[in-house]
Amino acid sequence: MNVGWASYAAEWPGPLGQDGAVVVVGRPHGLRGRCPVCGRRGRLWQAALALPQPFPGALDAIVGGCSRDHAVRALPADWSDVAAVFTRLTDALRADDEPTFWHEKLATRRARQAEQARLLSRLDPTARRLALELLRSDELLDVAQIEAVASAVLAEPPGQHIGGQPGPGAPS
Ligand SMILES: [Zn+2]
């Protein structure tokens, strides 16, 4: 993620971090306000979460806080939190008084990402890694397809070599 204000980068703990999410924290010049965690006013730290591909590099909601710790605490903690953020973004786009073609296009994309994040929140680490790989090769795959492919591949007996790139429609 290319953000000028970032001075620290850290792996995110938990499933999101295992999947490659990275948090960046910094203290942008002149950013002041109220900390959403403790309510203190003053100069703020800012934090953003870079999700693994093919999700957007930074969630649109970049959060601030009075300390590094508080800035980070306002970020989504896991995949179901991420899904909730995408759902909020979808609703906000669709609530616009003068919706445009672009609003709807982006809303459709955010709704799909919410569903994908919800799917990831249900999967175990191996299935999640596989689902992310499938999504990277085609981010338009619907979640039912991904879930079907992931469970078919994971049902193979252990030790058996899985050749090539599994994909929907691949011969089994
Ligand atoms: Zn605070």
Backbone and ligand atoms as CSV (ligand in chain L), in Angstrom:
chain,resi,resn,atom,element,x,y,z
A,1,MET,N,N,0.854,-1.179,0.000
A,1,MET,CA,C,0.000,0.000,0.000
A,1,MET,C,C,0.893,1.233,0.000
A,2,ASN,N,N,0.562,2.180,-0.845
A,2,ASN,CA,C,1.404,3.353,-0.965
A,2,ASN,C,C,0.736,4.555,-0.311
A,3,VAL,N,N,0.982,4.732,0.966
A,3,VAL,CA,C,0.431,5.897,1.641
A,3,VAL,C,C,1.581,6.678,2.254
A,4,GLY,N,N,1.654,7.960,1.936
A,4,GLY,CA,C,2.777,8.799,2.336
A,4,GLY,C,C,2.932,8.947,3.836
A,5,TRP,N,N,1.803,8.862,4.556
A,5,TRP,CA,C,1.879,9.144,5.986
A,5,TRP,C,C,2.312,7.945,6.814
A,6,ALA,N,N,2.380,6.757,6.193
A,6,ALA,CA,C,2.639,5.548,6.971
A,6,ALA,C,C,4.088,5.464,7.425
A,7,SER,N,N,4.293,5.244,8.718
A,7,SER,CA,C,5.660,5.095,9.204
A,7,SER,C,C,5.906,3.733,9.840
A,8,TYR,N,N,4.844,2.981,10.086
A,8,TYR,CA,C,4.999,1.633,10.617
A,8,TYR,C,C,4.144,0.675,9.796
A,9,ALA,N,N,4.636,-0.527,9.601
A,9,ALA,CA,C,3.806,-1.567,9.002
A,9,ALA,C,C,3.938,-2.792,9.888
A,10,ALA,N,N,2.855,-3.485,10.103
A,10,ALA,CA,C,2.904,-4.672,10.949
A,10,ALA,C,C,1.940,-5.700,10.426
A,11,GLU,N,N,2.278,-6.964,10.707
A,11,GLU,CA,C,1.348,-8.013,10.356
A,11,GLU,C,C,0.138,-7.914,11.271
A,12,TRP,N,N,-0.988,-8.268,10.738
A,12,TRP,CA,C,-2.222,-8.204,11.506
A,12,TRP,C,C,-2.405,-9.542,12.206
A,13,PRO,N,N,-2.670,-9.565,13.516
A,13,PRO,CA,C,-2.812,-10.863,14.194
A,13,PRO,C,C,-4.084,-11.592,13.742
A,14,GLY,N,N,-4.107,-12.902,13.924
A,14,GLY,CA,C,-5.309,-13.678,13.622
A,14,GLY,C,C,-5.407,-14.079,12.169
A,15,PRO,N,N,-6.572,-14.614,11.796
A,15,PRO,CA,C,-6.760,-15.152,10.445
A,15,PRO,C,C,-6.450,-14.141,9.334
A,16,LEU,N,N,-6.811,-12.869,9.527
A,16,LEU,CA,C,-6.538,-11.877,8.494
A,16,LEU,C,C,-5.039,-11.755,8.237
A,17,GLY,N,N,-4.263,-11.754,9.316
A,17,GLY,CA,C,-2.810,-11.669,9.195
A,17,GLY,C,C,-2.216,-12.905,8.542
A,18,GLN,N,N,-2.727,-14.081,8.909
A,18,GLN,CA,C,-2.265,-15.337,8.285
A,18,GLN,C,C,-2.485,-15.287,6.780
A,19,ASP,N,N,-3.537,-14.600,6.365
A,19,ASP,CA,C,-3.855,-14.524,4.944
A,19,ASP,C,C,-3.104,-13.389,4.240
A,20,GLY,N,N,-2.285,-12.656,4.982
A,20,GLY,CA,C,-1.433,-11.656,4.340
A,20,GLY,C,C,-1.860,-10.210,4.537
A,21,ALA,N,N,-2.836,-9.968,5.388
A,21,ALA,CA,C,-3.240,-8.583,5.637
A,21,ALA,C,C,-2.146,-7.861,6.428
A,22,VAL,N,N,-1.928,-6.615,6.077
A,22,VAL,CA,C,-0.894,-5.825,6.732
A,22,VAL,C,C,-1.532,-4.522,7.200
A,23,VAL,N,N,-1.143,-4.085,8.382
A,23,VAL,CA,C,-1.671,-2.807,8.858
A,23,VAL,C,C,-0.549,-1.772,8.779
A,24,VAL,N,N,-0.877,-0.591,8.317
A,24,VAL,CA,C,0.108,0.490,8.328
A,24,VAL,C,C,-0.409,1.601,9.245
A,25,VAL,N,N,0.536,2.193,9.984
A,25,VAL,CA,C,0.187,3.222,10.947
A,25,VAL,C,C,1.130,4.391,10.750
A,26,GLY,N,N,0.612,5.591,10.905
A,26,GLY,CA,C,1.473,6.761,10.785
A,26,GLY,C,C,0.833,7.950,11.455
A,27,ARG,N,N,1.588,9.062,11.465
A,27,ARG,CA,C,1.052,10.266,12.092
A,27,ARG,C,C,1.081,11.387,11.069
A,28,PRO,N,N,0.002,11.480,10.265
A,28,PRO,CA,C,0.004,12.488,9.203
A,28,PRO,C,C,0.097,13.887,9.795
A,29,HIS,N,N,0.843,14.744,9.134
A,29,HIS,CA,C,1.026,16.102,9.619
A,29,HIS,C,C,-0.317,16.820,9.701
A,30,GLY,N,N,-0.592,17.416,10.839
A,30,GLY,CA,C,-1.779,18.270,10.953
A,30,GLY,C,C,-3.097,17.540,11.112
A,31,LEU,N,N,-3.067,16.223,11.255
A,31,LEU,CA,C,-4.335,15.505,11.457
A,31,LEU,C,C,-4.731,15.596,12.923
A,32,ARG,N,N,-5.844,16.272,13.195
A,32,ARG,CA,C,-6.322,16.414,14.567
A,32,ARG,C,C,-7.771,15.958,14.626
A,33,GLY,N,N,-8.215,15.612,15.808
A,33,GLY,CA,C,-9.621,15.204,15.929
A,33,GLY,C,C,-9.855,14.474,17.230
A,34,ARG,N,N,-10.941,13.716,17.225
A,34,ARG,CA,C,-11.361,13.024,18.430
A,34,ARG,C,C,-11.104,11.534,18.243
A,35,CYS,N,N,-10.506,10.921,19.242
A,35,CYS,CA,C,-10.206,9.487,19.161
A,35,CYS,C,C,-11.517,8.698,19.263
A,36,PRO,N,N,-11.796,7.805,18.286
A,36,PRO,CA,C,-13.057,7.058,18.336
A,36,PRO,C,C,-13.084,6.021,19.463
A,37,VAL,N,N,-11.910,5.675,20.002
A,37,VAL,CA,C,-11.864,4.647,21.048
A,37,VAL,C,C,-12.049,5.260,22.436
A,38,CYS,N,N,-11.303,6.317,22.765
A,38,CYS,CA,C,-11.367,6.866,24.126
A,38,CYS,C,C,-11.913,8.285,24.174
A,39,GLY,N,N,-12.115,8.910,23.021
A,39,GLY,CA,C,-12.736,10.226,23.009
A,39,GLY,C,C,-11.784,11.391,23.207
A,40,ARG,N,N,-10.500,11.100,23.485
A,40,ARG,CA,C,-9.533,12.171,23.680
A,40,ARG,C,C,-9.357,12.991,22.392
A,41,ARG,N,N,-9.162,14.302,22.533
A,41,ARG,CA,C,-8.949,15.147,21.355
A,41,ARG,C,C,-7.476,15.487,21.225
A,42,GLY,N,N,-7.045,15.657,19.991
A,42,GLY,CA,C,-5.658,16.063,19.794
A,42,GLY,C,C,-5.153,15.587,18.461
A,43,ARG,N,N,-3.817,15.530,18.364
A,43,ARG,CA,C,-3.224,15.040,17.122
A,43,ARG,C,C,-3.473,13.548,17.018
A,44,LEU,N,N,-3.798,13.100,15.825
A,44,LEU,CA,C,-4.183,11.698,15.680
A,44,LEU,C,C,-3.156,10.884,14.893
A,45,TRP,N,N,-3.070,9.639,15.288
A,45,TRP,CA,C,-2.431,8.622,14.466
A,45,TRP,C,C,-3.476,8.109,13.488
A,46,GLN,N,N,-3.012,7.614,12.363
A,46,GLN,CA,C,-3.927,7.061,11.393
A,46,GLN,C,C,-3.504,5.624,11.065
A,47,ALA,N,N,-4.483,4.761,10.867
A,47,ALA,CA,C,-4.174,3.361,10.540
A,47,ALA,C,C,-5.035,2.908,9.366
A,48,ALA,N,N,-4.475,2.061,8.543
A,48,ALA,CA,C,-5.225,1.490,7.423
A,48,ALA,C,C,-4.849,0.029,7.295
A,49,LEU,N,N,-5.806,-0.753,6.850
A,49,LEU,CA,C,-5.586,-2.187,6.716
A,49,LEU,C,C,-5.496,-2.554,5.246
A,50,ALA,N,N,-4.353,-3.118,4.840
A,50,ALA,CA,C,-4.200,-3.596,3.464
A,50,ALA,C,C,-4.594,-5.060,3.437
A,51,LEU,N,N,-5.661,-5.360,2.731
A,51,LEU,CA,C,-6.134,-6.741,2.649
A,51,LEU,C,C,-5.367,-7.478,1.562
A,52,PRO,N,N,-5.290,-8.825,1.683
A,52,PRO,CA,C,-4.619,-9.582,0.620
A,52,PRO,C,C,-5.373,-9.456,-0.707
A,53,GLN,N,N,-4.665,-9.561,-1.814
A,53,GLN,CA,C,-5.289,-9.535,-3.135
A,53,GLN,C,C,-6.336,-10.645,-3.220
A,54,PRO,N,N,-7.436,-10.501,-3.965
A,54,PRO,CA,C,-7.772,-9.389,-4.855
A,54,PRO,C,C,-8.607,-8.302,-4.184
A,55,PHE,N,N,-8.618,-8.251,-2.873
A,55,PHE,CA,C,-9.377,-7.193,-2.201
A,55,PHE,C,C,-8.664,-5.862,-2.408
A,56,PRO,N,N,-9.401,-4.757,-2.255
A,56,PRO,CA,C,-8.766,-3.451,-2.463
A,56,PRO,C,C,-7.597,-3.256,-1.497
A,57,GLY,N,N,-6.557,-2.590,-1.945
A,57,GLY,CA,C,-5.324,-2.424,-1.167
A,57,GLY,C,C,-5.550,-1.785,0.190
A,58,ALA,N,N,-6.475,-0.873,0.280
A,58,ALA,CA,C,-6.781,-0.264,1.574
A,58,ALA,C,C,-8.281,-0.117,1.663
A,59,LEU,N,N,-8.805,-0.461,2.801
A,59,LEU,CA,C,-10.234,-0.232,2.979
A,59,LEU,C,C,-10.481,1.263,2.879
A,60,ASP,N,N,-11.626,1.617,2.321
A,60,ASP,CA,C,-11.924,3.030,2.144
A,60,ASP,C,C,-11.960,3.761,3.475
A,61,ALA,N,N,-12.351,3.015,4.504
A,61,ALA,CA,C,-12.408,3.639,5.817
A,61,ALA,C,C,-11.045,3.560,6.484
A,62,ILE,N,N,-10.315,4.652,6.430
A,62,ILE,CA,C,-9.045,4.726,7.144
A,62,ILE,C,C,-9.352,5.396,8.470
A,63,VAL,N,N,-8.855,4.800,9.549
A,63,VAL,CA,C,-9.289,5.280,10.855
A,63,VAL,C,C,-8.184,6.011,11.600
A,64,GLY,N,N,-8.581,6.893,12.504
A,64,GLY,CA,C,-7.627,7.636,13.322
A,64,GLY,C,C,-7.775,7.250,14.779
A,65,GLY,N,N,-6.794,7.632,15.603
A,65,GLY,CA,C,-6.867,7.375,17.033
A,65,GLY,C,C,-5.788,8.174,17.741
A,66,CYS,N,N,-5.955,8.372,19.076
A,66,CYS,CA,C,-5.018,9.230,19.805
A,66,CYS,C,C,-3.643,8.585,19.936
A,67,SER,N,N,-3.581,7.255,19.821
A,67,SER,CA,C,-2.295,6.567,19.914
A,67,SER,C,C,-2.259,5.514,18.812
A,68,ARG,N,N,-1.079,4.925,18.613
A,68,ARG,CA,C,-1.002,3.862,17.606
A,68,ARG,C,C,-1.986,2.752,17.939
A,69,ASP,N,N,-2.006,2.407,19.240
A,69,ASP,CA,C,-2.862,1.328,19.704
A,69,ASP,C,C,-4.343,1.623,19.423
A,70,HIS,N,N,-4.772,2.831,19.730
A,70,HIS,CA,C,-6.185,3.171,19.520
A,70,HIS,C,C,-6.531,3.305,18.042
A,71,ALA,N,N,-5.596,3.771,17.236
A,71,ALA,CA,C,-5.865,3.870,15.797
A,71,ALA,C,C,-6.080,2.476,15.222
A,72,VAL,N,N,-5.245,1.524,15.660
A,72,VAL,CA,C,-5.317,0.156,15.149
A,72,VAL,C,C,-6.579,-0.543,15.656
A,73,ARG,N,N,-6.984,-0.195,16.888
A,73,ARG,CA,C,-8.122,-0.887,17.474
A,73,ARG,C,C,-9.434,-0.603,16.732
A,74,ALA,N,N,-9.492,0.515,16.019
A,74,ALA,CA,C,-10.718,0.850,15.300
A,74,ALA,C,C,-10.813,0.140,13.943
A,75,LEU,N,N,-9.780,-0.608,13.580
A,75,LEU,CA,C,-9.810,-1.337,12.299
A,75,LEU,C,C,-10.587,-2.649,12.427
A,76,PRO,N,N,-11.102,-3.172,11.313
A,76,PRO,CA,C,-11.787,-4.473,11.388
A,76,PRO,C,C,-10.834,-5.563,11.866
A,77,ALA,N,N,-11.296,-6.406,12.799
A,77,ALA,CA,C,-10.411,-7.383,13.430
A,77,ALA,C,C,-10.337,-8.701,12.678
A,78,ASP,N,N,-11.372,-9.052,11.943
A,78,ASP,CA,C,-11.369,-10.351,11.262
A,78,ASP,C,C,-12.215,-10.264,9.991
A,79,TRP,N,N,-12.328,-11.400,9.297
A,79,TRP,CA,C,-13.029,-11.396,8.008
A,79,TRP,C,C,-14.496,-11.016,8.144
A,80,SER,N,N,-15.141,-11.361,9.267
A,80,SER,CA,C,-16.554,-10.971,9.349
A,80,SER,C,C,-16.681,-9.460,9.579
A,81,ASP,N,N,-15.718,-8.862,10.304
A,81,ASP,CA,C,-15.687,-7.394,10.411
A,81,ASP,C,C,-15.469,-6.751,9.046
A,82,VAL,N,N,-14.577,-7.359,8.255
A,82,VAL,CA,C,-14.300,-6.835,6.907
A,82,VAL,C,C,-15.578,-6.900,6.069
A,83,ALA,N,N,-16.305,-8.027,6.179
A,83,ALA,CA,C,-17.566,-8.170,5.444
A,83,ALA,C,C,-18.539,-7.068,5.859
A,84,ALA,N,N,-18.580,-6.772,7.167
A,84,ALA,CA,C,-19.494,-5.729,7.659
A,84,ALA,C,C,-19.108,-4.367,7.080
A,85,VAL,N,N,-17.805,-4.093,6.975
A,85,VAL,CA,C,-17.355,-2.815,6.393
A,85,VAL,C,C,-17.814,-2.714,4.941
A,86,PHE,N,N,-17.618,-3.792,4.167
A,86,PHE,CA,C,-18.032,-3.769,2.754
A,86,PHE,C,C,-19.552,-3.612,2.624
A,87,THR,N,N,-20.300,-4.244,3.544
A,87,THR,CA,C,-21.756,-4.099,3.507
A,87,THR,C,C,-22.152,-2.649,3.793
A,88,ARG,N,N,-21.481,-2.033,4.780
A,88,ARG,CA,C,-21.766,-0.625,5.080
A,88,ARG,C,C,-21.483,0.260,3.867
A,89,LEU,N,N,-20.355,-0.011,3.205
A,89,LEU,CA,C,-19.988,0.785,2.024
A,89,LEU,C,C,-21.030,0.609,0.909
A,90,THR,N,N,-21.489,-0.646,0.741
A,90,THR,CA,C,-22.513,-0.921,-0.270
A,90,THR,C,C,-23.783,-0.126,0.027
A,91,ASP,N,N,-24.227,-0.194,1.297
A,91,ASP,CA,C,-25.459,0.509,1.680
A,91,ASP,C,C,-25.310,2.015,1.486
A,92,ALA,N,N,-24.147,2.552,1.848
A,92,ALA,CA,C,-23.924,3.997,1.716
A,92,ALA,C,C,-23.993,4.410,0.248
A,93,LEU,N,N,-23.394,3.587,-0.619
A,93,LEU,CA,C,-23.417,3.908,-2.048
A,93,LEU,C,C,-24.841,3.876,-2.596
A,94,ARG,N,N,-25.611,2.886,-2.137
A,94,ARG,CA,C,-26.982,2.734,-2.648
A,94,ARG,C,C,-27.936,3.739,-2.032
A,95,ALA,N,N,-27.532,4.363,-0.900
A,95,ALA,CA,C,-28.404,5.341,-0.250
A,95,ALA,C,C,-28.238,6.728,-0.856
A,96,ASP,N,N,-27.331,6.871,-1.793
A,96,ASP,CA,C,-27.093,8.185,-2.395
A,96,ASP,C,C,-28.378,8.706,-3.058
A,97,ASP,N,N,-28.645,9.996,-2.850
A,97,ASP,CA,C,-29.869,10.588,-3.411
A,97,ASP,C,C,-29.894,10.586,-4.926
A,98,GLU,N,N,-28.736,10.770,-5.522
A,98,GLU,CA,C,-28.686,10.783,-6.981
A,98,GLU,C,C,-27.744,9.690,-7.459
A,99,PRO,N,N,-28.225,8.453,-7.390
A,99,PRO,CA,C,-27.343,7.347,-7.760
A,99,PRO,C,C,-26.964,7.423,-9.244
A,100,THR,N,N,-25.726,7.177,-9.516
A,100,THR,CA,C,-25.264,7.168,-10.895
A,100,THR,C,C,-24.920,5.735,-11.263
A,101,PHE,N,N,-24.642,5.558,-12.540
A,101,PHE,CA,C,-24.169,4.276,-13.029
A,101,PHE,C,C,-22.945,3.828,-12.226
A,102,TRP,N,N,-22.032,4.775,-11.923
A,102,TRP,CA,C,-20.795,4.421,-11.223
A,102,TRP,C,C,-21.051,4.028,-9.785
A,103,HIS,N,N,-22.004,4.709,-9.146
A,103,HIS,CA,C,-22.377,4.318,-7.788
A,103,HIS,C,C,-22.810,2.855,-7.775
A,104,GLU,N,N,-23.693,2.511,-8.726
A,104,GLU,CA,C,-24.248,1.161,-8.734
A,104,GLU,C,C,-23.165,0.136,-9.063
A,105,LYS,N,N,-22.289,0.498,-9.993
A,105,LYS,CA,C,-21.212,-0.411,-10.374
A,105,LYS,C,C,-20.310,-0.715,-9.171
A,106,LEU,N,N,-19.952,0.339,-8.443
A,106,LEU,CA,C,-19.095,0.161,-7.271
A,106,LEU,C,C,-19.847,-0.574,-6.158
A,107,ALA,N,N,-21.130,-0.262,-6.011
A,107,ALA,CA,C,-21.938,-0.923,-4.985
A,107,ALA,C,C,-21.995,-2.435,-5.254
A,108,THR,N,N,-22.157,-2.810,-6.532
A,108,THR,CA,C,-22.200,-4.226,-6.892
A,108,THR,C,C,-20.883,-4.901,-6.519
A,109,ARG,N,N,-19.777,-4.203,-6.780
A,109,ARG,CA,C,-18.461,-4.739,-6.479
A,109,ARG,C,C,-18.281,-4.900,-4.963
A,110,ARG,N,N,-18.681,-3.871,-4.209
A,110,ARG,CA,C,-18.532,-3.936,-2.746
A,110,ARG,C,C,-19.428,-5.035,-2.155
A,111,ALA,N,N,-20.620,-5.228,-2.722
A,111,ALA,CA,C,-21.516,-6.271,-2.222
A,111,ALA,C,C,-20.890,-7.641,-2.454
A,112,ARG,N,N,-20.234,-7.801,-3.625
A,112,ARG,CA,C,-19.580,-9.074,-3.924
A,112,ARG,C,C,-18.426,-9.302,-2.945
A,113,GLN,N,N,-17.655,-8.238,-2.668
A,113,GLN,CA,C,-16.528,-8.380,-1.745
A,113,GLN,C,C,-17.021,-8.709,-0.332
A,114,ALA,N,N,-18.179,-8.157,0.044
A,114,ALA,CA,C,-18.746,-8.479,1.361
A,114,ALA,C,C,-19.049,-9.970,1.437
A,115,GLU,N,N,-19.635,-10.512,0.364
A,115,GLU,CA,C,-19.965,-11.938,0.345
A,115,GLU,C,C,-18.712,-12.805,0.386
A,116,GLN,N,N,-17.693,-12.374,-0.367
A,116,GLN,CA,C,-16.437,-13.139,-0.381
A,116,GLN,C,C,-15.796,-13.121,1.006
A,117,ALA,N,N,-15.810,-11.959,1.671
A,117,ALA,CA,C,-15.227,-11.866,3.013
A,117,ALA,C,C,-16.018,-12.724,4.003
A,118,ARG,N,N,-17.343,-12.743,3.831
A,118,ARG,CA,C,-18.168,-13.588,4.705
A,118,ARG,C,C,-17.827,-15.054,4.499
A,119,LEU,N,N,-17.616,-15.451,3.252
A,119,LEU,CA,C,-17.222,-16.835,2.975
A,119,LEU,C,C,-15.887,-17.141,3.668
A,120,LEU,N,N,-14.904,-16.247,3.515
A,120,LEU,CA,C,-13.594,-16.474,4.124
A,120,LEU,C,C,-13.703,-16.605,5.644
A,121,SER,N,N,-14.645,-15.864,6.248
A,121,SER,CA,C,-14.773,-15.923,7.707
A,121,SER,C,C,-15.266,-17.297,8.165
A,122,ARG,N,N,-15.882,-18.063,7.247
A,122,ARG,CA,C,-16.400,-19.392,7.617
A,122,ARG,C,C,-15.399,-20.509,7.384
A,123,LEU,N,N,-14.349,-20.258,6.587
A,123,LEU,CA,C,-13.451,-21.335,6.163
A,123,LEU,C,C,-12.287,-21.515,7.133
A,124,ASP,N,N,-11.723,-22.734,7.144
A,124,ASP,CA,C,-10.516,-22.943,7.949
A,124,ASP,C,C,-9.300,-22.467,7.132
A,125,PRO,N,N,-8.121,-22.357,7.791
A,125,PRO,CA,C,-6.978,-21.714,7.119
A,125,PRO,C,C,-6.626,-22.292,5.744
A,126,THR,N,N,-6.621,-23.619,5.598
A,126,THR,CA,C,-6.250,-24.213,4.308
A,126,THR,C,C,-7.267,-23.862,3.235
A,127,ALA,N,N,-8.537,-23.996,3.563
A,127,ALA,CA,C,-9.587,-23.676,2.597
A,127,ALA,C,C,-9.558,-22.190,2.249
A,128,ARG,N,N,-9.223,-21.362,3.251
A,128,ARG,CA,C,-9.164,-19.911,3.021
A,128,ARG,C,C,-8.066,-19.554,2.029
A,129,ARG,N,N,-6.905,-20.200,2.212
A,129,ARG,CA,C,-5.783,-19.923,1.310
A,129,ARG,C,C,-6.159,-20.296,-0.119
A,130,LEU,N,N,-6.802,-21.438,-0.250
A,130,LEU,CA,C,-7.231,-21.913,-1.564
A,130,LEU,C,C,-8.283,-20.973,-2.157
A,131,ALA,N,N,-9.240,-20.564,-1.337
A,131,ALA,CA,C,-10.289,-19.662,-1.819
A,131,ALA,C,C,-9.684,-18.344,-2.291
A,132,LEU,N,N,-8.696,-17.830,-1.552
A,132,LEU,CA,C,-8.045,-16.577,-1.959
A,132,LEU,C,C,-7.314,-16.740,-3.282
A,133,GLU,N,N,-6.669,-17.922,-3.457
A,133,GLU,CA,C,-5.984,-18.194,-4.727
A,133,GLU,C,C,-6.976,-18.190,-5.886
A,134,LEU,N,N,-8.112,-18.847,-5.679
A,134,LEU,CA,C,-9.140,-18.888,-6.723
A,134,LEU,C,C,-9.636,-17.477,-7.032
A,135,LEU,N,N,-9.817,-16.684,-5.987
A,135,LEU,CA,C,-10.305,-15.315,-6.180
A,135,LEU,C,C,-9.292,-14.460,-6.923
A,136,ARG,N,N,-8.002,-14.709,-6.659
A,136,ARG,CA,C,-6.970,-13.952,-7.363
A,136,ARG,C,C,-6.976,-14.268,-8.853
A,137,SER,N,N,-7.324,-15.531,-9.192
A,137,SER,CA,C,-7.326,-15.874,-10.612
A,137,SER,C,C,-8.594,-15.374,-11.294
A,138,ASP,N,N,-9.674,-15.219,-10.530
A,138,ASP,CA,C,-10.900,-14.678,-11.106
A,138,ASP,C,C,-11.750,-14.094,-9.989
A,139,GLU,N,N,-11.693,-12.771,-9.823
A,139,GLU,CA,C,-12.392,-12.186,-8.680
A,139,GLU,C,C,-13.901,-12.119,-8.871
A,140,LEU,N,N,-14.368,-12.558,-10.066
A,140,LEU,CA,C,-15.813,-12.566,-10.289
A,140,LEU,C,C,-16.458,-13.907,-9.949
A,141,LEU,N,N,-15.629,-14.892,-9.577
A,141,LEU,CA,C,-16.189,-16.192,-9.175
A,141,LEU,C,C,-17.209,-15.982,-8.057
A,142,ASP,N,N,-18.338,-16.683,-8.148
A,142,ASP,CA,C,-19.257,-16.472,-7.032
A,142,ASP,C,C,-18.923,-17.418,-5.891
A,143,VAL,N,N,-19.394,-17.047,-4.705
A,143,VAL,CA,C,-18.929,-17.733,-3.506
A,143,VAL,C,C,-19.334,-19.211,-3.487
A,144,ALA,N,N,-20.466,-19.547,-4.107
A,144,ALA,CA,C,-20.883,-20.949,-4.138
A,144,ALA,C,C,-19.878,-21.782,-4.942
A,145,GLN,N,N,-19.405,-21.216,-6.065
A,145,GLN,CA,C,-18.401,-21.913,-6.877
A,145,GLN,C,C,-17.111,-22.112,-6.076
A,146,ILE,N,N,-16.678,-21.044,-5.416
A,146,ILE,CA,C,-15.433,-21.124,-4.646
A,146,ILE,C,C,-15.548,-22.171,-3.555
A,147,GLU,N,N,-16.662,-22.142,-2.851
A,147,GLU,CA,C,-16.852,-23.083,-1.754
A,147,GLU,C,C,-16.855,-24.518,-2.278
A,148,ALA,N,N,-17.497,-24.738,-3.426
A,148,ALA,CA,C,-17.565,-26.082,-4.003
A,148,ALA,C,C,-16.176,-26.574,-4.404
A,149,VAL,N,N,-15.413,-25.694,-5.063
A,149,VAL,CA,C,-14.064,-26.092,-5.490
A,149,VAL,C,C,-13.179,-26.346,-4.275
A,150,ALA,N,N,-13.238,-25.444,-3.301
A,150,ALA,CA,C,-12.399,-25.601,-2.109
A,150,ALA,C,C,-12.714,-26.904,-1.393
A,151,SER,N,N,-13.990,-27.228,-1.233
A,151,SER,CA,C,-14.279,-28.457,-0.486
A,151,SER,C,C,-13.954,-29.694,-1.312
A,152,ALA,N,N,-14.086,-29.625,-2.658
A,152,ALA,CA,C,-13.720,-30.772,-3.495
A,152,ALA,C,C,-12.218,-31.040,-3.401
A,153,VAL,N,N,-11.417,-29.978,-3.492
A,153,VAL,CA,C,-9.965,-30.160,-3.446
A,153,VAL,C,C,-9.527,-30.648,-2.083
A,154,LEU,N,N,-10.126,-30.087,-1.025
A,154,LEU,CA,C,-9.715,-30.453,0.324
A,154,LEU,C,C,-10.189,-31.847,0.703
A,155,ALA,N,N,-11.153,-32.380,-0.056
A,155,ALA,CA,C,-11.642,-33.726,0.232
A,155,ALA,C,C,-10.715,-34.801,-0.336
A,156,GLU,N,N,-9.743,-34.379,-1.201
A,156,GLU,CA,C,-8.791,-35.354,-1.752
A,156,GLU,C,C,-8.026,-35.992,-0.587
A,157,PRO,N,N,-7.727,-37.301,-0.705
A,157,PRO,CA,C,-6.986,-37.942,0.382
A,157,PRO,C,C,-5.639,-37.259,0.584
A,158,PRO,N,N,-5.192,-37.146,1.835
A,158,PRO,CA,C,-3.916,-36.472,2.098
A,158,PRO,C,C,-2.773,-37.206,1.400
A,159,GLY,N,N,-1.794,-36.467,0.959
A,159,GLY,CA,C,-0.626,-37.078,0.318
A,159,GLY,C,C,-0.786,-37.204,-1.174
A,160,GLN,N,N,-2.021,-37.148,-1.650
A,160,GLN,CA,C,-2.217,-37.261,-3.099
A,160,GLN,C,C,-1.795,-35.973,-3.779
A,161,HIS,N,N,-1.074,-36.101,-4.857
A,161,HIS,CA,C,-0.602,-34.900,-5.538
A,161,HIS,C,C,-1.757,-34.262,-6.312
A,162,ILE,N,N,-1.889,-32.958,-6.140
A,162,ILE,CA,C,-2.900,-32.246,-6.886
A,162,ILE,C,C,-2.190,-31.502,-8.005
A,163,GLY,N,N,-2.365,-31.958,-9.212
A,163,GLY,CA,C,-1.629,-31.342,-10.317
A,163,GLY,C,C,-2.353,-30.147,-10.888
A,164,GLY,N,N,-1.580,-29.208,-11.383
A,164,GLY,CA,C,-2.153,-28.072,-12.111
A,164,GLY,C,C,-2.948,-27.137,-11.222
A,165,GLN,N,N,-3.604,-26.221,-11.836
A,165,GLN,CA,C,-4.415,-25.252,-11.131
A,165,GLN,C,C,-5.859,-25.761,-11.059
A,166,PRO,N,N,-6.335,-26.089,-9.865
A,166,PRO,CA,C,-7.728,-26.485,-9.809
A,166,PRO,C,C,-8.605,-25.285,-10.144
A,167,GLY,N,N,-9.644,-25.516,-10.833
A,167,GLY,CA,C,-10.535,-24.411,-11.157
A,167,GLY,C,C,-11.889,-24.988,-11.474
A,168,PRO,N,N,-12.889,-24.118,-11.520
A,168,PRO,CA,C,-14.201,-24.644,-11.852
A,168,PRO,C,C,-14.168,-25.188,-13.276
A,169,GLY,N,N,-14.722,-26.284,-13.521
A,169,GLY,CA,C,-14.708,-26.829,-14.870
A,169,GLY,C,C,-13.480,-27.658,-15.144
A,170,ALA,N,N,-12.505,-27.698,-14.215
A,170,ALA,CA,C,-11.337,-28.558,-14.431
A,170,ALA,C,C,-11.805,-30.006,-14.340
A,171,PRO,N,N,-11.225,-30.873,-15.172
A,171,PRO,CA,C,-11.655,-32.277,-15.103
A,171,PRO,C,C,-11.293,-32.871,-13.749
A,172,SER,N,N,-12.163,-33.707,-13.224
A,172,SER,CA,C,-11.848,-34.306,-11.941
A,172,SER,C,C,-11.626,-35.786,-12.099
L,1,ZN,ZN,ZN,-7.695,7.060,22.246
